[in-house]
């Protein structure tokens, strides 16, 4: 037994021998104890994940060379050159015929869409199933004849019908987004941002006076600043905090692309206490761009819901915060100062704000005072560089400036998702904060991980889970029940089916909605494949950054679900959403799905 432990190497998730694929170099390396072969195999697996090929392509000499480059030189962050599938919209039906045959005539002279309903129906792809998921839930499908399940709600004359129990003006299940009226006002610069502009002026006065006089706190009013708004450090922090209790909660991290509304619904059902939308950039929000406002949408099941903002300009960020607070149903706002993406960082946003404390102060001070009922929180990393942590200096300032809570991800921007999250440092930072909750984030994939992190960091109020929830969304249930749940392949498949139904309900059940659902399902599958069933583990529990030996599942579906090949994920999506369109390919957006 001791010799086996000696051969076990850090970074590898060991599988029970009966499930290991017999002809792999890795198994041979285990038998003969060759560390060199293990290292070689690990590098090959890393290279396959980072440079995954589409079926039918071959590697060139240049691409082979990429596999040998130094780890630091390897591209990180996003797969920026991934192919993008574009739908031919000229084949879409005109909206005037959406509900079936009608006397309504298209009002556009040069409308480029199809106006022959019979021709459209004749060329339309076959239905994906006999029942429409949207019609089943709502009693009415707004996609009408374009729905990929349309026969479930069309009469003999191809008219869209409603169920007998459909309530015309029933309670909405999804909130937020942008109205046409608001969009017009924003585009005409007709929205009143005087409140946010005034708060920025006040914050600038406070900051400049402190710089000039080198005071640690301010007690005197400055210009139009009201004395109550700028009391000294050590004030009653509850005056600017919300009634939201962030203590001892399981919080779903704001996850770009994959943290969409259908995924959050799944996590809520498994016991997530607090959810947050995907990172929304402030400039598109203030400009009224529909695509960015879609990130603010909230499902009725999300009882405590936040919207995360990202920006580099105090005026724009404060305006976006005011706009979101005024026009959406939101419980708290979060500022992202930890985003490592190059595009965001190079423009001075995300983790770059940790180096721009003058700007950060204006943002936090102003946004924290916008609405006393909607708390303003901050999510950050340990710093920009791996060898220079600065969170312990910044977090007390964020507390002083009026934030209601701060989340610390235990890695730097430079580390991205490599190395383990530093929970000892998270605890060191949390111990410096007296009046607001500190939320720890990083590397939780089991209830054992959760218990260990909580023991290491007694001053941390709550835990936020990101990749762990993507790999196994039932992590929240496991933590609350303090026991493992090992779903069968059929149970996991039904979870995918539920996600697809939620996606069709959210993005629509027409061709565009189906392909949107497919794309987001595949993005999620690029994380889901990393889950290893508990019964297959030689040394449970699974650790988030450990790469498994090549293995097979207990049945064909389990093997398919564990495949790192994106083409297998596409095959899985086809069992739920039908065949992919001609020319469709998929490469994950984020490399954080890799180990």
C-alpha positions in Angstrom: 0.0 0.0 0.0 2.8 2.4 0.9 4.5 1.7 -2.5 1.3 2.6 -4.3 1.1 5.9 -2.4 4.7 6.7 -3.3 3.8 6.3 -7.0 0.8 8.6 -6.6 1.6 12.1 -8.0 0.1 15.4 -7.2 -2.1 16.9 -9.9 -3.5 13.5 -11.0 -7.0 12.2 -10.1 -6.6 8.5 -9.7 -9.3 6.2 -11.0 -10.1 2.6 -9.8 -8.1 0.2 -12.0 -11.2 -1.6 -13.4 -12.3 1.7 -15.1 -8.9 2.8 -16.5 -8.6 2.5 -20.3 -6.0 -0.3 -20.7 -4.0 0.9 -23.6 -3.0 4.3 -22.3 0.6 5.3 -21.6 -0.5 6.6 -18.3 -1.4 3.1 -17.0 1.9 1.7 -18.2 3.6 4.5 -16.3 1.7 3.6 -13.2 2.8 0.0 -13.4 6.5 0.7 -13.9 6.5 3.8 -11.8 8.0 6.0 -14.5 7.6 9.6 -13.5 9.0 10.7 -16.8 6.3 9.0 -18.7 3.7 10.5 -16.4 5.0 14.0 -17.0 5.0 13.4 -20.8 1.4 12.2 -20.7 0.3 15.2 -18.6 1.9 17.6 -21.1 0.2 15.9 -24.0 -3.2 16.0 -22.2 -2.7 19.8 -21.4 -1.8 20.4 -25.1 -4.9 18.5 -26.3 -7.2 20.5 -24.1 -5.6 23.9 -25.0 -5.4 23.1 -28.7 -8.4 20.9 -29.3 -9.1 20.2 -33.0 -12.3 20.0 -34.9 -13.0 16.6 -36.3 -11.4 16.1 -39.7 -8.6 18.6 -39.2 -4.9 17.7 -38.9 -2.1 19.4 -37.1 0.5 21.3 -39.0 4.1 21.5 -38.0 3.5 24.9 -36.5 0.6 23.6 -34.4 2.7 20.6 -33.2 5.3 23.2 -32.1 2.7 24.9 -30.0 2.5 21.8 -27.8 6.1 22.1 -26.8 6.1 25.8 -25.9 6.7 26.9 -22.3 3.6 27.0 -20.1 3.9 30.7 -19.6 3.9 31.3 -23.3 0.7 29.4 -23.9 -2.4 31.5 -24.8 -4.6 31.9 -21.8 -8.1 33.2 -21.1 -10.3 33.0 -24.1 -10.2 30.9 -27.3 -10.3 34.1 -29.4 -10.1 32.4 -32.8 -12.9 29.9 -32.3 -15.3 29.6 -35.3 -18.6 31.4 -35.0 -21.7 29.9 -36.6 -24.0 32.4 -38.3 -27.5 31.7 -39.2 -28.9 32.7 -42.6 -31.7 35.0 -41.5 -33.2 35.5 -44.9 -34.8 32.1 -44.4 -36.7 33.4 -41.3 -40.4 34.0 -41.5 -41.6 37.6 -41.3 -43.2 38.5 -37.9 -46.5 39.4 -39.6 -47.0 35.6 -40.2 -45.7 34.4 -36.8 -49.0 33.4 -35.4 -50.2 31.8 -38.6 -52.4 32.9 -41.5 -53.6 36.5 -40.9 -54.9 39.5 -42.7 -52.1 41.5 -41.3 -49.7 42.8 -44.0 -46.0 43.5 -43.5 -45.5 47.2 -43.2 -41.9 47.2 -44.4 -41.3 47.9 -48.1 -38.0 46.1 -48.3 -38.5 43.3 -45.7 -36.0 40.6 -46.3 -37.8 37.8 -44.6 -40.1 35.1 -46.0 -43.7 36.1 -46.6 -45.0 32.8 -48.1 -46.3 30.8 -45.2 -46.9 27.6 -47.2 -43.4 27.7 -48.7 -41.9 28.3 -45.2 -43.8 25.4 -43.7 -42.8 23.1 -46.6 -39.1 23.9 -46.2 -39.1 24.1 -42.4 -37.0 21.5 -40.5 -39.0 18.7 -38.9 -40.2 19.2 -35.3 -37.8 18.1 -32.6 -40.5 16.5 -30.5 -44.3 16.1 -30.2 -44.6 18.4 -27.2 -43.4 22.0 -26.9 -41.6 22.7 -23.5 -42.7 26.3 -23.6 -46.3 25.5 -24.3 -46.4 22.9 -21.6 -45.2 25.4 -19.0 -47.0 28.6 -20.2 -50.0 27.3 -22.2 -48.9 29.5 -25.1 -45.8 29.6 -27.3 -44.8 33.1 -28.5 -42.7 31.6 -31.3 -45.8 30.5 -33.1 -45.3 28.6 -36.4 -41.5 29.1 -36.2 -41.3 27.0 -33.1 -39.4 23.8 -33.6 -42.2 22.0 -31.7 -45.0 23.9 -33.5 -47.3 21.0 -34.2 -48.0 20.8 -30.5 -49.8 24.2 -30.6 -51.0 24.7 -34.2 -54.5 24.0 -35.5 -55.4 22.5 -38.8 -55.0 25.9 -40.5 -51.5 26.5 -39.0 -52.8 29.1 -36.5 -51.1 29.3 -33.2 -53.4 28.4 -30.3 -53.5 28.9 -26.5 -54.4 26.2 -24.0 -57.7 26.4 -22.1 -56.0 27.3 -18.8 -53.7 30.0 -20.3 -54.0 33.3 -18.4 -53.5 36.2 -20.8 -51.9 38.6 -18.3 -50.6 36.1 -15.8 -47.8 36.5 -13.4 -44.4 36.9 -15.1 -41.7 34.4 -14.3 -38.8 36.4 -15.7 -38.0 40.0 -14.9 -35.7 42.8 -15.9 -34.2 43.4 -19.4 -34.8 46.7 -21.2 -38.0 48.2 -22.6 -38.3 50.0 -25.9 -39.2 53.2 -24.1 -36.1 53.1 -21.9 -33.9 52.2 -24.9 -35.2 55.2 -26.8 -34.5 57.5 -23.8 -31.0 56.2 -23.4 -30.2 56.6 -27.1 -31.5 60.1 -27.1 -29.5 60.9 -23.9 -32.8 61.8 -22.2 -32.3 59.8 -18.9 -31.8 61.9 -15.8 -28.4 60.9 -14.3 -28.1 64.0 -12.1 -28.1 61.9 -8.9 -25.1 59.8 -10.0 -23.3 62.9 -11.2 -23.8 64.7 -7.9 -22.5 61.7 -6.0 -19.4 61.6 -8.1 -18.8 65.2 -7.3 -19.2 64.6 -3.6 -16.9 61.6 -3.7 -14.2 63.6 -5.6 -14.4 66.3 -3.0 -13.9 63.7 -0.2 -11.0 62.0 -2.0 -9.3 65.3 -2.9 -9.6 66.7 0.6 -8.1 63.5 2.1 -5.2 63.6 -0.3 -4.6 67.3 0.5 -4.8 67.1 4.2 -3.7 63.4 4.5 -6.5 62.7 6.9 -7.6 59.1 7.7 -11.2 60.2 8.0 -13.4 63.2 7.4 -15.7 64.9 9.9 -16.5 68.2 8.4 -18.9 68.8 5.5 -17.3 69.8 2.2 -19.3 72.0 -0.2 -22.7 70.4 -0.8 -21.7 67.1 0.9 -24.1 66.2 3.7 -22.4 65.5 7.0 -24.3 62.2 7.5 -23.0 60.9 4.3 -19.3 61.2 5.1 -19.0 60.2 8.8 -15.6 59.0 10.1 -14.2 55.5 9.8 -15.7 53.4 12.6 -19.2 54.8 11.9 -22.3 52.7 12.3 -21.9 50.8 9.0 -25.5 49.5 9.1 -26.7 52.9 8.1 -25.5 52.3 4.5 -25.9 48.5 4.5 -28.9 46.6 3.2 -31.0 44.1 5.1 -29.5 41.3 3.0 -27.7 38.8 5.3 -24.6 37.6 3.5 -23.5 35.5 6.5 -23.3 31.7 6.2 -24.7 31.6 2.7 -23.8 29.5 -0.4 -23.4 32.0 -3.2 -23.3 31.2 -6.9 -20.4 33.2 -8.5 -21.2 35.5 -11.4 -20.0 33.4 -14.4 -19.5 35.0 -17.8 -21.3 33.1 -20.6 -22.1 29.9 -18.5 -23.8 31.6 -15.5 -26.9 32.3 -17.5 -30.5 32.3 -16.3 -31.3 28.6 -17.1 -28.1 27.5 -15.3 -28.9 29.6 -12.2 -32.4 28.0 -12.1 -30.7 24.6 -11.9 -28.4 25.8 -9.0 -31.3 27.3 -7.1 -33.1 24.0 -7.2 -30.0 22.4 -5.7 -29.9 24.9 -2.9 -27.9 27.9 -3.8 -28.9 30.7 -1.4 -27.8 33.8 -3.5 -27.3 34.1 -7.2 -25.7 36.8 -9.4 -26.0 37.5 -13.1 -23.2 37.4 -15.6 -20.8 40.3 -15.7 -22.4 43.2 -17.5 -20.3 46.0 -19.0 -21.4 49.5 -18.0 -21.0 51.3 -21.4 -23.4 49.0 -23.3 -25.9 49.2 -20.4 -25.9 53.0 -20.5 -26.2 52.9 -24.3 -29.2 50.7 -24.1 -27.8 47.7 -26.0 -30.3 44.8 -25.8 -27.7 42.1 -25.7 -26.0 43.5 -22.5 -29.4 44.2 -20.8 -30.2 40.5 -21.3 -27.6 39.8 -18.7 -29.7 41.5 -16.1 -32.7 39.1 -16.4 -33.8 37.4 -13.3 -36.0 34.3 -12.8 -38.7 34.3 -10.1 -37.0 31.5 -8.3 -34.0 33.7 -7.6 -35.1 35.1 -4.3 -31.8 37.0 -3.6 -30.4 38.2 -6.9 -27.5 40.5 -7.8 -26.2 42.1 -11.0 -22.5 42.4 -11.5 -21.1 45.5 -13.2 -17.8 46.0 -14.9 -16.3 49.4 -16.0 -13.3 51.6 -15.9 -14.9 55.1 -15.6 -16.5 56.3 -12.3 -19.1 58.4 -14.1 -20.3 55.5 -16.4 -20.2 52.9 -13.6 -22.3 55.1 -11.3 -24.7 55.9 -14.1 -25.1 52.2 -14.9 -25.6 51.4 -11.2 -28.3 54.1 -10.9 -30.0 52.9 -14.1 -30.1 49.3 -13.0 -31.4 50.2 -9.6 -34.1 52.4 -11.0 -35.4 50.0 -13.7 -34.8 46.4 -12.5 -35.7 44.1 -9.7 -32.4 43.6 -8.1 -31.3 42.9 -4.5 -27.7 44.0 -4.7 -25.1 45.2 -7.1 -21.6 43.9 -7.4 -18.5 45.5 -8.9 -16.0 43.3 -10.7 -12.4 44.2 -9.9 -11.0 40.8 -10.5 -11.8 40.0 -14.1 -8.5 38.8 -15.7 -9.6 39.0 -19.4 -7.0 41.0 -21.4 -9.6 43.2 -23.2 -11.1 44.4 -19.9 -7.8 44.7 -18.1 -6.1 46.7 -20.9 -8.9 49.2 -20.8 -8.5 49.8 -17.1 -11.4 47.7 -15.9 -11.7 44.4 -14.0 -8.5 43.5 -12.1 -6.8 46.7 -13.4 -8.9 48.7 -10.8 -6.9 47.1 -8.0 -4.0 49.3 -9.3 -6.2 52.4 -9.8 -7.3 53.0 -6.2 -8.2 56.7 -6.9 -10.7 55.6 -9.5 -11.9 52.6 -7.4 -12.6 54.9 -4.5 -14.9 57.2 -6.6 -16.8 54.2 -7.9 -17.3 52.5 -4.5 -18.2 55.7 -2.6 -20.7 56.9 -5.2 -22.4 53.5 -5.9 -22.7 52.7 -2.2 -24.7 55.9 -1.6 -27.1 55.5 -4.5 -29.7 53.5 -2.7 -29.6 52.5 0.9 -31.9 49.6 0.2 -29.7 48.0 -2.4 -26.2 47.2 -1.1 -23.1 47.6 -3.3 -20.5 44.8 -3.0 -17.1 44.2 -4.6 -15.5 41.0 -6.0 -11.8 40.9 -6.3 -8.6 38.8 -6.6 -5.5 38.7 -4.4 -3.8 41.2 -6.8 -2.5 41.5 -10.4 0.7 39.6 -9.9 1.2 36.2 -8.3 4.1 37.4 -6.1 2.6 40.6 -5.0 -0.7 40.3 -3.2 -2.5 43.6 -2.4 -5.9 42.6 -1.3 -5.0 43.0 2.4 -4.4 46.7 1.7 -7.4 47.3 -0.6 -10.1 45.5 1.4 -10.1 47.8 4.5 -10.3 50.8 2.1 -13.3 49.2 0.3 -14.9 48.7 3.7 -14.3 52.3 4.6 -15.7 53.6 1.3 -19.0 52.0 2.0 -19.2 48.6 0.4 -21.7 46.2 2.0 -19.6 43.1 1.4 -16.4 42.0 -0.4 -15.6 38.7 -2.1 -12.0 37.5 -2.4 -11.0 34.9 -5.0 -7.8 33.4 -3.7 -5.7 33.8 -6.9 -4.1 36.7 -8.7 -4.9 37.9 -12.2 -1.6 36.4 -13.4 -2.5 33.0 -12.0 -5.9 32.9 -13.7 -7.1 29.4 -12.6 -3.7 27.8 -12.2 -2.4 26.8 -8.8 -4.6 26.4 -5.7 -6.6 29.2 -4.2 -4.8 30.7 -1.2 -7.4 30.4 1.6 -4.8 31.2 4.2 -4.4 34.6 2.6 -8.2 35.0 2.3 -8.4 34.4 6.1 -5.5 37.0 6.7 -7.5 39.6 4.7 -10.9 38.7 6.3 -9.4 39.2 9.8 -8.7 42.8 8.9 -12.3 43.5 8.1 -14.6 44.4 11.1 -17.9 45.7 9.9 -18.8 43.9 6.6 -18.9 40.3 5.6 -16.0 38.8 3.6 -16.9 36.0 1.1 -14.3 33.5 0.2 -14.0 32.0 -3.3 -11.9 29.3 -4.9 -11.5 25.5 -5.4 -14.6 24.1 -3.7 -15.8 20.9 -5.4 -17.1 18.9 -2.5 -18.5 19.3 1.0 -15.1 18.2 2.4 -13.5 21.1 0.5 -16.1 23.4 2.0 -15.5 22.2 5.5 -11.7 22.4 5.1 -11.9 26.0 3.8 -14.3 27.1 6.6 -11.9 25.6 9.2 -8.9 27.5 7.7 -10.8 30.8 7.5 -13.0 31.4 10.6 -13.3 35.1 9.8 -14.9 34.4 6.4 -18.6 34.9 6.5 -19.7 32.9 3.5 -18.5 30.9 0.5 -18.9 31.6 -3.2 -18.7 28.8 -5.7 -18.0 29.1 -9.4 -16.3 26.3 -11.3 -17.3 23.8 -8.7 -21.0 24.6 -9.5 -20.3 24.3 -13.2 -18.7 20.9 -12.8 -21.3 19.6 -10.4 -24.3 22.0 -9.7 -25.5 19.7 -6.9 -22.5 20.9 -4.9 -24.9 23.2 -2.9 -27.1 20.2 -2.0 -24.0 18.1 -0.9 -22.7 20.9 1.4 -26.1 21.4 3.0 -26.7 17.7 3.5 -23.0 17.0 4.3 -23.0 13.9 2.1 -22.0 13.0 -1.5 -24.6 12.6 -4.2 -23.5 10.4 -7.0 -26.0 10.7 -9.8 -26.3 8.0 -12.4 -25.7 8.8 -16.1 -29.5 8.8 -16.7 -30.0 11.3 -13.8 -27.3 13.6 -15.2 -28.9 13.3 -18.7 -32.3 14.3 -17.3 -30.5 17.3 -15.7 -29.3 18.3 -19.2 -32.8 17.8 -20.5 -34.2 20.1 -17.8 -31.5 22.7 -18.7 -32.5 22.5 -22.4 -36.2 23.0 -21.5 -35.3 26.1 -19.4 -33.1 27.3 -22.2 -35.9 27.0 -24.8 -38.2 28.8 -22.4 -35.7 31.6 -21.9 -34.1 32.0 -25.4 -37.1 30.8 -27.5 -38.1 27.5 -29.1 -37.6 28.6 -32.8 -34.4 27.7 -34.7 -32.5 30.7 -33.2 -33.6 29.8 -29.7 -32.7 26.1 -30.2 -29.2 27.0 -31.5 -28.7 29.5 -28.6 -29.7 26.8 -26.2 -27.3 24.4 -27.9 -24.4 26.8 -27.7 -24.8 27.5 -24.0 -25.4 23.8 -23.3 -22.1 23.0 -25.0 -20.3 25.8 -23.1 -21.6 24.2 -19.9 -20.7 20.7 -21.1 -17.1 21.9 -21.4 -17.1 22.1 -17.6 -19.5 19.2 -16.9 -17.3 16.6 -18.5 -14.8 17.2 -15.7 -17.1 15.6 -13.2 -15.9 12.1 -12.2 -18.5 9.8 -10.6 -17.7 9.2 -6.9 -17.7 5.4 -7.3 -14.9 5.5 -9.9 -12.5 7.5 -7.7 -9.6 5.7 -6.1 -9.0 8.5 -3.6 -12.2 10.5 -3.2 -13.1 13.3 -3.1 -12.3 14.7 -6.5 -10.1 17.9 -6.5 -10.9 20.7 -8.8 -7.4 21.0 -10.5 -6.6 17.3 -10.7 -6.5 15.8 -14.1 -8.0 12.2 -14.3 -6.4 9.2 -15.8 -8.1 8.2 -19.0 -11.1 6.1 -18.0 -14.4 4.7 -19.1 -17.7 5.1 -17.3 -20.0 2.4 -16.1 -22.1 2.7 -19.2 -21.9 4.2 -22.6 -23.7 7.5 -21.6 -21.4 8.0 -18.6 -18.4 7.5 -20.9 -19.7 9.9 -23.4 -20.4 12.5 -20.7 -16.8 12.3 -19.5 -15.2 12.8 -22.9 -12.9 15.8 -23.3 -13.6 15.8 -27.0 -15.9 18.7 -28.0 -17.3 16.7 -30.9 -18.7 14.2 -28.3 -20.4 17.1 -26.5 -22.0 18.1 -29.9 -23.3 14.5 -30.3 -24.8 14.7 -26.8 -26.5 18.0 -27.7 -28.0 16.3 -30.8 -29.8 13.8 -28.7 -31.7 16.7 -27.0 -31.9 19.4 -29.7 -31.7 17.5 -33.0 -28.9 17.6 -35.6 -26.6 20.6 -35.7 -26.9 23.0 -38.7 -24.6 22.4 -41.7 -21.2 23.9 -41.1 -21.6 24.0 -37.3 -18.5 23.6 -35.2 -17.8 24.3 -31.5 -14.8 25.4 -29.5 -15.3 26.5 -25.8 -15.2 30.2 -25.2 -13.2 30.0 -22.0 -10.0 28.1 -21.3 -10.9 28.0 -17.6 -12.8 24.8 -18.5 -9.4 23.1 -18.8 -7.4 21.8 -15.8 
